[in-house]
């Protein structure tokens, strides 16, 4: 049950801009009811998954606030805040980890390298990669704001529901290739 809930939550987060676009174009008269249903679903999921991390709880709270704002105001423009706020939360978390180590990428590396000490050069590399992610989130926020200010819901959905995910994938894939190259060089020494 929990795995199914997690999969539905991840799918909803990934497809969020496309779901919003569909509701606005094809189900506009049910906007208020859809927001109310979304709020109920989020509350139920939050109650069923009590052992959620702080980050997941913040994401859930953000979604609840956005849905609540749309429900109360009947203004769908508030939907455009969600990707911006999520990128802002991630930016804060990655930047915070640079101020108070270990860096976020080092934390991820330690999850995959359990019981293995990370050498100092790996920690330094992880710190640099965390800075790259901070820069990415700044760029993503700027582009999310630009698309939110545009009058086109299609452009907003295209960037926030497609292009931004491609950019994330390219950054993750590029970092993985660089890391593999660095590991191979280190192994050959």
C-alpha positions as CSV (number, residue, x, y, z in Angstrom):
1,X,0.0,0.0,0.0
2,X,2.8,2.5,0.9
3,X,4.7,1.7,-2.2
4,X,1.6,2.3,-4.3
5,X,1.1,5.6,-2.5
6,X,4.7,6.6,-3.1
7,X,4.4,5.8,-6.8
8,X,1.2,7.8,-7.1
9,X,2.8,10.7,-5.3
10,X,5.9,10.7,-7.5
11,X,3.8,10.4,-10.6
12,X,1.6,13.3,-9.6
13,X,4.6,15.4,-8.8
14,X,6.2,14.7,-12.1
15,X,3.0,15.1,-14.1
16,X,1.8,18.1,-12.1
17,X,2.1,20.7,-14.9
18,X,0.4,18.4,-17.4
19,X,-2.4,17.6,-15.0
20,X,-3.0,21.3,-14.4
21,X,-3.0,22.0,-18.1
22,X,-5.6,19.2,-18.6
23,X,-7.8,20.5,-15.8
24,X,-7.7,24.1,-17.1
25,X,-8.4,23.2,-20.7
26,X,-10.9,20.3,-20.4
27,X,-12.3,20.4,-16.8
28,X,-12.2,24.1,-15.9
29,X,-15.7,24.0,-14.4
30,X,-14.5,21.4,-11.9
31,X,-11.4,23.4,-10.8
32,X,-12.6,24.0,-7.3
33,X,-13.7,20.4,-6.8
34,X,-10.4,19.1,-8.2
35,X,-8.5,21.3,-5.7
36,X,-10.6,20.0,-2.9
37,X,-10.0,16.4,-3.9
38,X,-6.3,17.1,-4.2
39,X,-6.2,18.5,-0.7
40,X,-8.1,15.5,0.7
41,X,-5.7,13.0,-1.1
42,X,-2.7,14.9,0.2
43,X,-3.9,14.8,3.7
44,X,-4.8,11.1,3.6
45,X,-1.3,10.3,2.1
46,X,0.4,12.4,4.8
47,X,-1.5,10.6,7.5
48,X,-0.8,7.2,6.1
49,X,2.9,7.9,5.6
50,X,3.8,9.3,9.0
51,X,7.5,8.5,8.8
52,X,8.1,10.9,6.0
53,X,11.2,13.1,5.9
54,X,11.1,16.8,6.6
55,X,11.7,17.5,2.9
56,X,8.7,15.4,1.8
57,X,6.5,17.0,4.4
58,X,7.6,20.4,3.1
59,X,6.7,19.4,-0.4
60,X,3.3,18.1,0.8
61,X,2.7,21.3,2.7
62,X,3.6,23.4,-0.3
63,X,1.2,21.4,-2.5
64,X,-1.5,21.9,0.1
65,X,-0.9,25.6,0.2
66,X,-1.0,26.0,-3.6
67,X,-4.2,23.9,-3.8
68,X,-5.8,25.8,-1.0
69,X,-4.9,29.2,-2.6
70,X,-6.5,28.1,-5.9
71,X,-9.5,26.7,-4.1
72,X,-10.1,29.8,-2.0
73,X,-9.4,32.4,-4.7
74,X,-10.6,30.3,-7.8
75,X,-7.5,31.7,-9.5
76,X,-5.5,29.0,-11.3
77,X,-2.4,31.3,-11.5
78,X,-1.4,30.0,-8.1
79,X,-0.7,26.6,-9.7
80,X,2.3,28.2,-11.3
81,X,3.9,28.7,-7.9
82,X,4.4,25.0,-7.1
83,X,7.5,24.2,-9.4
84,X,9.0,27.5,-8.3
85,X,8.5,26.7,-4.6
86,X,9.8,23.2,-4.9
87,X,13.0,24.4,-6.7
88,X,13.3,27.0,-4.0
89,X,13.1,24.3,-1.3
90,X,15.7,22.2,-3.0
91,X,18.0,25.2,-3.6
92,X,17.8,26.0,0.1
93,X,18.5,22.4,1.1
94,X,21.5,22.1,-1.2
95,X,22.9,25.5,-0.2
96,X,22.4,24.8,3.5
97,X,24.4,21.6,3.1
98,X,27.3,23.7,1.7
99,X,27.2,25.9,4.8
100,X,26.8,22.9,7.2
101,X,28.6,19.9,5.7
102,X,28.5,17.2,4.6
103,X,27.3,18.5,1.2
104,X,24.1,17.1,-0.2
105,X,25.9,15.2,-2.9
106,X,28.3,13.8,-0.3
107,X,25.3,12.6,1.6
108,X,24.0,10.8,-1.5
109,X,27.5,9.3,-2.1
110,X,27.6,8.0,1.5
111,X,24.2,6.3,0.9
112,X,25.6,4.3,-2.0
113,X,29.0,3.8,-0.3
114,X,28.0,2.4,3.0
115,X,30.7,1.3,5.4
116,X,33.4,2.8,3.0
117,X,35.2,5.9,4.0
118,X,35.1,8.6,1.3
119,X,38.6,10.0,0.4
120,X,39.1,13.8,0.8
121,X,39.2,14.3,-3.0
122,X,35.8,12.6,-3.3
123,X,34.3,14.9,-0.6
124,X,35.8,17.9,-2.4
125,X,34.3,16.7,-5.7
126,X,30.9,16.2,-4.1
127,X,31.1,19.7,-2.7
128,X,31.8,21.1,-6.2
129,X,28.9,19.1,-7.7
130,X,26.6,20.4,-4.9
131,X,27.6,23.9,-6.1
132,X,26.6,23.0,-9.7
133,X,23.2,21.8,-8.4
134,X,22.8,25.1,-6.5
135,X,23.5,27.0,-9.8
136,X,21.0,24.7,-11.6
137,X,18.2,25.4,-9.1
138,X,18.9,29.2,-9.4
139,X,18.5,28.9,-13.2
140,X,15.5,26.6,-12.8
141,X,13.8,29.1,-10.5
142,X,14.5,32.0,-12.9
143,X,13.0,30.0,-15.9
144,X,10.0,28.9,-13.8
145,X,9.4,32.6,-12.9
146,X,9.7,33.6,-16.6
147,X,7.2,30.9,-17.7
148,X,4.9,31.7,-14.8
149,X,4.8,35.4,-15.9
150,X,4.0,34.4,-19.5
151,X,0.4,34.3,-20.5
152,X,0.9,30.8,-22.0
153,X,-0.1,27.8,-19.9
154,X,1.3,25.6,-22.6
155,X,4.8,27.2,-22.3
156,X,4.6,27.0,-18.5
157,X,3.7,23.3,-18.7
158,X,6.3,22.6,-21.4
159,X,9.1,24.0,-19.3
160,X,8.0,22.8,-15.9
161,X,6.6,19.5,-17.0
162,X,9.2,18.6,-19.6
163,X,12.2,20.7,-20.3
164,X,13.2,21.1,-16.6
165,X,13.1,17.2,-16.2
166,X,15.3,16.8,-19.3
167,X,17.8,19.3,-17.8
168,X,17.8,17.5,-14.5
169,X,18.4,14.2,-16.3
170,X,21.2,15.7,-18.4
171,X,22.9,17.1,-15.2
172,X,22.5,13.8,-13.4
173,X,23.8,11.8,-16.4
174,X,26.7,14.2,-17.0
175,X,27.7,14.1,-13.4
176,X,27.5,10.3,-13.4
177,X,29.8,10.1,-16.5
178,X,32.3,12.5,-14.9
179,X,32.2,10.5,-11.6
180,X,32.8,7.2,-13.5
181,X,35.7,8.8,-15.4
182,X,37.2,10.1,-12.1
183,X,36.8,6.7,-10.4
184,X,38.5,5.0,-13.4
185,X,41.4,7.4,-13.2
186,X,41.7,6.9,-9.4
187,X,41.6,3.1,-9.8
188,X,44.4,3.2,-12.4
189,X,46.8,5.0,-10.1
